[in-house]
Amino acid sequence: MKKVAGIIFRSAILILAGVAIGLFVSDSHLTEHIDFDNNKVSKVLDLVRHNYVDSVDVDSIEGSTVNTLLQNLDPHSLYLPAQQATSINERLEGGFTGIGVEYILLRDTLIITQVNKSGPAYNAGITPGDKVIEIDHQKFSGTHLTLRKVSKAFRGSKNSQLFMAVIPAGGKITKFYNVKRDHVDLSSMDAAYMLNPTTGYIKISKFASTTDADFRKALIKLKIDGMQKLVLDIRGNGGGYLNTATALADEFLTKKQLIVYTKGAHEPRTDYFATDSGNFQHGKLAVLIDEYSASASEILAGALQDLDRAVIVGRRSFGKGLVQEQFPFGDGSAINLTIARYYTPSGRSIQKSYSQGVEIYRNELAQRMRKGELFSEESNLKDSSFTKPTHYHTLTGRKVFSGGGIMPDIFVPADTTQNTYVARVLNSKQIFPAYVIDHMQPLLNRYTADEFFKHYTVTDADFGNFILYASQTVKDMDARELLIAKENIKTLLKAYAARFKWGDEAYFKIINADDTAVKKAVEAL
C-alpha cells in the first residue's frame, strides 16, 4: 500500500515498445482471465486452426488480431505476449529470479560488465571482466550466443543451481562457481550524489514498486552530506506505477494538496492527495524532463509545476495521459486497455492527440525534431496544437500549457553533438564497453574513483585509438560527424570506463559534469 490519503492504489505497468510509452493500471481483474470462447474471433481462429489449407501459427495470428483491434482504439491499448508481460512485470516489481549480472557478447563470448551487489553472482565472487566459457558443464563461449540463449541459460527457478566456468579479466586460469539462483533486486535509482556542497542530484529511470523506498534512502544519505536543494532527473523516464508517481510527489508536497485525478466513461473521478509524510516538503527543487519523459513522469512534473513546488527544466515531455488496466489471459499473455485519462491539479490533460492514427502518433517525436522544437523554445510556442488557448494556471497564477506534454519553465535545447548518428551507432553496437574491456582495465586499476573523475582525461591519441578500434565493427564512419561528436565521444568513453569499474553513479557523475540542463537547474535553484 502506498502512502497517499490512506488509499490502496491500483498497481500500474510500463510498456516501452517503439515509442509506445505508457502508464498501465491494474486492479482485481489481474486475478481473472478473459474467456473469448463464445465470440466470433475465437470461432474464426478455430476454423483456421482445423480447416486452413496450410499449417499456421494460430497463437501468433490471435495476438496480432487482438492487438490490431486495440490499436484502433488508441496507441496505448496493447496486447502483450506472455514473455513480454512477464518481463514488464518483473522490471517494475523491482526484481527477477536469476544470478544478477549485466554483460556484453564480445567475439561470441559473454563478458560480465556489472554485478548486482545484492545478487547471487556477487556473493559467489564473480566480478566485472570475467569471461564465461562454460555453463552447467557445457561449452558456452563460441557457441553462436544470442540474447535469448543467454537469458535461457541464466534465468531459472529460485534456489536452482547454475554451474559456471569463467576466466577472470587479465587471467588465464579458469575458475569455477556454483551459483544458486535467487531473487535479484532491480533498483530504479540510477544515481544519488552531491553536485555541490548544498545541492543534491537524484536520477530515477522508472517508477517501480521500490522507487519511493529507494528515494527515501537516497534522500537521507544526501541530507547527511549537507543537501538543502535537489535536482531530480527524470529525463528518459518512460513511466511506471501510478501509485509510485503519487508517492514520490508526496515526498515534496504538503497535506491535502491534489496530486492528480483520473476519470473515464466507466471510471468515476478519483482524486489522489498528498499526506503530510514527505521528507523534502520545503527544500528548493528542480526537475529535469525531456521528450522521453512520459506518463508517471508527467504526473510528477505536472503536479509539481501546477502547485509551484518545483522549477521544471528541459524540453516538452512526451504527452501520455491515458491510464490502462491490465487484463490477463490464462496463457500468461494480457491486454492493457485504456480505461481513463489523468489530469494535473489545474485540470490539464497531458495526452497529445492520436486522432490521425497510430503511425503519425508514433512518429510525433521525429516531427518535433523536423520542426525544430527540440532546438528552439520559439518553435514550441508557435505550435498551435500544443499552445491552444487555455485557462490553466498554477497555484500562484502562472499560465501553463495543455494539449500534449509538460512544457518546462526553463527550456534547454537538445545538444546536437550528443545526438549524432555516429555516436548513436557506437552506443547501439556496444563499442564503448567493448573497448573498455579490451584496452582500459589495467589503466582503471591504477585509479580510485575520485582520482579518475578529477585527473583522468581522454586524450586525442586515446580518441584516435578508440575510433580505430570501432572501425573494425562500424564501417564508413563520417569524418565530419566524428569531428562534431569528438568531445561527446571522449566523455562517453570516460563515463563507460567509470561505470565498468564503479557502477552507474560514476557514469552519471561524468556525464553530468558538462550537462547544460543540470547546470541550468543548479542556477535556477
C-alpha positions in Angstrom: 0.0 0.0 0.0 1.3 3.4 -0.9 1.0 6.5 1.2 -1.4 8.9 -0.3 -4.6 9.7 1.6 -4.6 6.2 3.0 -5.9 4.7 -0.3 -4.8 1.3 -1.5 -3.8 2.2 -5.1 -4.2 0.1 -8.2 -0.8 -1.0 -9.5 0.4 0.1 -12.9 2.6 -1.2 -15.6 5.1 0.4 -18.1 5.5 -0.8 -21.6 8.1 0.7 -23.9 7.8 -0.7 -27.4 9.0 1.6 -30.1 7.5 4.9 -28.9 4.6 3.2 -27.2 5.3 4.6 -23.7 2.6 4.1 -21.2 1.3 4.0 -17.7 -0.9 1.0 -17.2 -3.1 0.5 -14.2 -4.3 -2.9 -12.9 -6.7 -3.9 -10.2 -8.6 -7.0 -9.2 -9.0 -8.0 -12.8 -5.5 -9.3 -12.7 -6.8 -12.4 -10.9 -9.4 -13.0 -13.5 -9.0 -14.5 -17.0 -10.8 -13.4 -20.2 -12.8 -16.0 -21.9 -13.3 -15.5 -25.7 -14.6 -18.9 -26.3 -18.1 -17.6 -27.3 -17.1 -14.8 -29.6 -16.5 -14.6 -33.4 -12.8 -14.1 -33.1 -12.4 -17.4 -31.3 -14.6 -19.2 -33.8 -12.7 -17.8 -36.8 -9.4 -18.8 -35.3 -10.7 -22.3 -34.5 -11.8 -22.6 -38.2 -8.3 -21.6 -39.3 -6.7 -24.0 -36.9 -8.7 -27.0 -38.2 -9.5 -26.2 -41.8 -7.0 -23.8 -43.3 -5.0 -25.1 -46.4 -1.6 -24.5 -44.8 -0.1 -25.0 -41.3 -0.1 -21.7 -39.5 0.8 -20.4 -36.0 -2.7 -19.6 -34.8 -1.4 -18.2 -31.5 0.6 -15.6 -33.3 -2.4 -14.7 -35.5 -4.6 -14.4 -32.4 -2.3 -12.0 -30.7 -1.9 -9.9 -33.9 -5.7 -9.8 -34.3 -6.3 -8.6 -30.7 -3.6 -6.0 -31.0 -5.0 -4.6 -34.2 -8.4 -4.2 -32.6 -6.9 -2.5 -29.6 -4.6 -0.2 -31.6 -7.8 1.1 -33.5 -8.9 2.4 -30.1 -5.7 4.3 -29.0 -1.9 3.9 -29.2 -1.6 2.6 -25.7 -4.2 -0.2 -25.6 -1.9 -3.2 -26.4 -1.7 -6.9 -26.5 1.2 -8.4 -24.5 2.5 -11.9 -25.3 3.2 -13.9 -22.2 7.0 -13.4 -22.2 6.7 -9.7 -22.7 4.0 -9.4 -20.0 6.3 -11.3 -17.5 9.3 -9.2 -18.4 7.5 -5.9 -17.9 6.0 -7.0 -14.5 9.4 -8.2 -13.3 11.0 -4.9 -14.3 8.5 -2.8 -12.4 8.1 -5.1 -9.4 11.8 -4.3 -8.7 13.4 -7.7 -9.4 13.6 -11.1 -11.0 14.9 -14.6 -10.3 18.4 -15.1 -11.7 22.1 -14.5 -10.7 22.3 -10.7 -11.0 24.7 -9.8 -13.8 24.9 -7.5 -16.8 27.1 -8.5 -19.8 28.0 -7.9 -23.4 28.6 -10.5 -26.1 32.1 -9.9 -27.5 33.7 -12.2 -30.1 31.0 -14.8 -29.3 31.9 -14.8 -25.6 29.8 -13.5 -22.7 31.8 -11.0 -20.6 30.4 -9.7 -17.3 30.2 -5.9 -17.2 28.2 -5.3 -14.0 27.4 -7.5 -10.9 24.4 -6.7 -8.8 25.8 -6.2 -5.2 22.8 -7.9 -3.6 22.7 -10.8 -6.1 24.0 -14.4 -6.1 26.8 -13.8 -8.6 28.3 -11.1 -6.4 28.1 -13.3 -3.3 29.8 -16.1 -5.3 32.7 -13.9 -6.1 32.1 -13.1 -9.8 33.4 -9.8 -10.9 33.2 -7.4 -14.0 35.5 -8.6 -16.7 35.0 -12.3 -16.1 34.6 -14.3 -19.3 32.0 -17.1 -19.1 33.3 -20.1 -21.0 31.1 -23.0 -19.7 27.5 -23.2 -18.3 26.4 -26.4 -16.5 29.5 -28.3 -17.7 28.7 -27.5 -21.4 30.7 -25.2 -23.6 29.2 -21.8 -23.7 31.8 -19.4 -25.3 31.9 -19.7 -29.1 28.5 -21.4 -29.5 26.8 -18.6 -31.5 25.5 -16.8 -28.5 22.3 -14.8 -28.7 20.4 -12.8 -26.0 17.7 -15.4 -25.9 20.2 -18.2 -25.4 21.9 -16.3 -22.6 18.6 -15.5 -20.9 17.5 -19.1 -21.1 20.8 -20.2 -19.5 20.9 -17.6 -16.7 17.3 -17.5 -15.7 15.7 -20.3 -13.7 13.6 -21.1 -10.7 14.6 -19.9 -7.2 17.3 -22.0 -5.5 18.2 -23.8 -8.7 22.0 -24.2 -9.3 24.0 -22.7 -12.1 27.5 -24.0 -12.7 29.8 -21.5 -14.3 33.4 -21.7 -15.6 35.0 -18.3 -16.1 38.3 -16.8 -16.9 38.9 -13.7 -14.8 40.0 -10.4 -16.5 43.7 -10.5 -17.3 44.0 -14.1 -16.1 44.5 -17.4 -17.8 43.4 -19.9 -15.1 39.8 -21.0 -15.2 37.7 -20.5 -12.0 34.6 -22.5 -11.2 31.5 -21.2 -9.5 28.3 -22.9 -8.3 25.7 -20.1 -8.1 22.3 -20.6 -6.6 19.6 -18.5 -8.4 17.7 -16.2 -6.2 15.6 -13.0 -6.3 17.7 -10.1 -7.6 16.7 -6.6 -6.8 16.5 -4.1 -9.6 16.8 -0.5 -8.4 15.2 2.4 -10.4 17.7 4.8 -8.7 20.5 5.3 -11.1 22.4 7.9 -9.1 22.3 9.9 -6.0 25.2 12.3 -5.1 26.1 15.9 -4.3 26.5 18.3 -7.2 28.0 20.9 -4.9 28.1 21.4 -1.1 24.4 22.2 -0.8 22.7 20.7 -3.9 21.9 17.0 -4.3 21.2 15.1 -7.6 19.0 12.0 -7.9 18.4 10.2 -11.2 15.3 7.9 -11.5 15.0 5.7 -14.5 11.4 4.3 -13.9 8.6 4.4 -11.4 8.8 0.9 -10.0 7.4 -0.6 -6.8 10.7 0.0 -4.9 11.3 3.6 -6.2 9.9 5.5 -3.3 11.8 3.4 -0.7 15.0 3.8 -2.7 14.4 7.6 -3.0 13.9 7.9 0.8 17.2 6.1 1.4 19.0 8.4 -1.0 17.4 11.5 0.5 18.6 10.5 4.0 22.2 10.0 2.7 22.2 13.3 0.8 20.8 15.2 3.8 23.7 13.9 5.9 26.0 15.1 3.2 24.6 18.7 3.5 21.8 18.8 0.9 19.5 21.7 1.1 18.4 21.8 -2.6 17.7 19.0 -5.0 17.9 18.4 -8.8 15.6 15.4 -9.6 16.4 14.0 -13.1 13.5 12.1 -14.8 14.8 12.6 -18.4 14.2 9.5 -20.4 11.9 8.0 -17.7 9.0 6.4 -19.6 6.8 6.0 -16.6 5.6 3.1 -14.4 3.4 2.6 -11.5 0.8 5.3 -10.8 1.0 4.8 -7.0 4.8 5.3 -7.2 4.4 8.6 -9.1 1.9 9.9 -6.4 4.1 8.6 -3.6 7.1 10.4 -5.0 5.1 13.6 -5.4 4.0 13.2 -1.8 7.7 13.5 -0.8 7.6 17.1 -1.9 4.1 18.3 -1.1 2.1 19.1 2.0 -1.1 17.6 3.4 -4.3 17.6 1.2 -2.6 19.0 -1.9 -4.2 17.4 -5.0 -1.5 15.4 -7.0 -3.6 14.1 -9.9 -7.0 12.8 -10.7 -8.3 10.2 -13.1 -11.7 9.7 -14.8 -13.2 7.9 -17.8 -16.6 7.0 -19.2 -16.8 3.9 -17.0 -14.5 5.2 -14.3 -15.7 7.8 -11.8 -13.3 10.6 -10.9 -10.7 9.5 -8.4 -8.5 12.1 -6.6 -5.1 11.4 -5.3 -4.0 13.7 -2.4 -0.7 14.3 -0.6 -0.3 13.3 3.0 2.0 15.1 5.5 4.7 12.4 5.5 7.0 13.8 2.8 10.8 14.0 3.5 11.5 17.0 1.3 8.5 19.3 1.6 10.3 22.6 1.8 13.8 22.5 0.2 14.3 24.1 -3.3 13.6 21.6 -6.1 14.3 21.5 -9.8 13.0 18.6 -12.1 14.7 17.7 -15.4 12.4 16.4 -18.2 12.8 15.8 -21.9 10.8 14.4 -24.8 11.1 10.9 -23.5 9.7 11.7 -20.0 6.3 10.1 -20.1 3.2 9.1 -18.2 4.2 8.7 -14.5 7.0 11.2 -15.1 4.4 13.7 -16.4 2.2 13.1 -13.4 5.0 14.1 -11.1 6.3 17.0 -13.2 2.8 18.3 -13.8 1.8 18.2 -10.1 5.0 20.0 -9.0 4.6 22.6 -11.7 0.9 23.3 -11.1 1.5 23.6 -7.4 4.5 25.9 -7.9 6.6 23.4 -5.9 9.5 23.0 -8.4 11.1 24.6 -11.4 10.8 22.3 -14.5 13.9 22.3 -16.7 14.4 20.8 -20.1 12.1 20.1 -23.1 8.4 19.3 -23.6 7.6 15.9 -22.3 6.2 13.0 -24.3 2.5 13.7 -23.8 1.0 10.5 -22.5 -2.0 10.9 -20.2 -4.0 7.7 -20.7 -4.5 5.2 -17.9 -4.5 1.5 -18.7 -5.8 -1.5 -16.8 -4.2 -4.9 -17.4 -6.4 -8.0 -18.1 -4.5 -11.3 -18.2 -5.4 -14.4 -20.2 -4.9 -17.9 -19.0 -1.8 -18.5 -21.0 0.1 -15.6 -19.4 -0.5 -13.1 -22.1 -2.5 -9.9 -21.3 -4.1 -6.8 -22.8 -3.6 -3.3 -21.4 -6.9 -1.4 -22.1 -7.2 2.3 -21.7 -9.9 3.0 -19.1 -9.3 6.6 -18.0 -7.4 9.8 -18.6 -5.4 11.5 -15.9 -5.4 15.3 -15.2 -2.9 17.5 -13.3 -4.1 19.6 -10.3 -5.0 22.5 -12.6 -7.2 20.2 -14.7 -4.8 19.8 -17.6 -4.9 16.6 -19.8 -1.4 15.8 -20.8 -2.3 13.4 -23.6 -1.3 14.5 -27.1 -3.7 13.9 -30.0 -3.8 10.5 -31.7 -6.8 11.4 -33.9 -4.6 11.0 -37.1 -3.7 7.4 -36.4 -1.1 5.3 -34.6 1.7 5.7 -37.1 1.6 9.5 -37.1 1.3 9.4 -33.3 4.4 7.2 -33.1 6.3 9.5 -35.4 5.4 12.6 -33.4 8.8 13.0 -31.7 10.6 12.8 -35.1 8.2 15.5 -36.3 9.1 17.7 -33.3 12.8 17.4 -34.4 11.9 18.3 -38.0 10.0 21.4 -36.9 13.0 22.5 -34.8 11.1 22.2 -31.5 13.9 20.3 -29.8 16.3 23.1 -30.5 14.2 26.3 -30.2 11.8 27.5 -27.5 10.1 29.7 -30.0 9.2 26.6 -32.1 7.4 25.2 -29.1 5.4 28.4 -28.5 4.4 28.6 -32.2 2.9 25.1 -32.2 -0.9 25.8 -32.2 -1.7 22.1 -31.5 0.1 22.4 -28.1 -0.3 26.1 -27.1 -4.0 26.4 -27.9 -5.9 28.9 -25.8 -6.0 27.8 -22.2 -7.4 28.8 -18.8 -4.9 26.6 -16.9 -2.8 28.3 -14.3 -0.6 27.3 -11.4 -1.4 27.9 -7.8 0.1 31.4 -7.9 -1.5 32.3 -11.2 1.3 31.4 -13.8 -0.1 30.3 -17.1 0.6 26.7 -18.1 0.0 24.9 -21.4 -2.2 21.9 -22.2 -2.5 19.7 -25.2 0.5 17.3 -25.3 3.0 17.1 -22.5 4.5 19.3 -19.8 6.2 22.5 -21.1 9.2 23.3 -18.9 9.6 26.6 -17.1 13.2 26.8 -18.4 13.9 25.5 -21.9 17.1 23.6 -22.7 17.7 22.8 -26.4 18.9 19.3 -27.4 22.7 19.2 -27.9 23.4 18.2 -31.5 26.8 17.0 -30.6 25.3 14.4 -28.4 22.8 13.1 -30.9 25.0 12.5 -34.0 24.3 9.3 -36.0 27.8 8.0 -35.4 27.6 8.4 -31.6 24.2 6.5 -31.6 25.7 3.7 -33.7 28.7 3.4 -31.4 26.4 3.1 -28.4 24.0 0.7 -30.1 26.9 -1.6 -31.1 28.2 -1.5 -27.5 31.6 -0.3 -28.7 32.3 1.7 -25.6 32.1 -1.1 -23.1 33.9 -3.4 -25.5 36.8 -1.0 -25.8 36.9 -0.6 -22.0 37.2 -4.4 -21.6 39.8 -4.8 -24.3 42.0 -1.8 -23.6 41.3 0.0 -20.4 41.1 -2.5 -17.5 44.8 -2.2 -16.5 44.5 1.6 -16.5 41.4 1.6 -14.3 43.2 -0.5 -11.7 45.6 2.4 -11.1 42.9 4.9 -10.0 40.5 5.4 -7.2 37.1 6.7 -8.3 37.8 10.3 -7.2 41.2 10.3 -8.8 39.7 9.0 -12.1 37.0 11.7 -12.1 39.4 14.5 -11.3 42.5 13.6 -13.1 41.9 11.2 -16.0 41.5 12.7 -19.4 40.7 11.0 -22.7 43.4 12.5 -25.0 43.3 13.0 -28.7 45.5 9.9 -29.1 43.1 7.9 -27.0 40.3 9.1 -29.2 42.2 8.0 -32.3 42.8 4.6 -30.9 39.2 4.2 -30.0 38.0 5.2 -33.5 40.5 2.8 -35.0 39.1 0.0 -32.7 35.5 1.0 -33.6 36.2 0.9 -37.3 36.6 -2.8 -37.1 32.9 -3.1 -36.4 31.4 0.2 -37.6 32.4 0.8 -41.2 32.4 4.1 -43.1 32.2 6.5 -40.2 31.7 10.0 -41.4 34.8 12.1 -40.7 32.7 15.3 -40.3 30.3 13.7 -37.8 33.3 12.3 -35.9 34.7 15.8 -35.6 31.4 17.2 -34.3 30.9 14.3 -31.9 34.6 14.1 -30.8 34.2 15.7 -27.3 31.0 13.8 -26.6 32.6 10.5 -27.6 35.5 11.3 -25.3 33.1 11.9 -22.4 31.2 8.7 -23.1 34.4 6.7 -23.2 35.4 8.0 -19.8 31.9 7.5 -18.5 31.6 3.9 -19.6 35.0 3.2 -18.2 33.9 4.6 -14.8 30.7 2.6 -15.0 32.6 -0.6 -15.6 34.8 -0.1 -12.6 32.5 1.8 -10.1 28.9 1.5 -11.4 26.0 3.7 -12.7 26.6 6.6 -10.3 30.1 7.0 -11.5 28.8 7.1 -15.1 26.3 9.9 -14.4 28.9 11.9 -12.4 31.0 12.2 -15.6 28.1 12.6 -18.0 26.6 15.4 -15.8 29.8 17.4 -15.3 29.2 19.2 -18.6 25.4 18.8 -18.9 23.7 22.1 -19.8 20.4 21.1 -18.3 22.0 20.1 -14.9 23.9 23.4 -14.9 20.7 25.4 -15.6 18.8 23.6 -12.9 21.6 24.4 -10.4 21.5 28.1 -11.5 17.7 28.1 -11.1 18.0 26.9 -7.5 
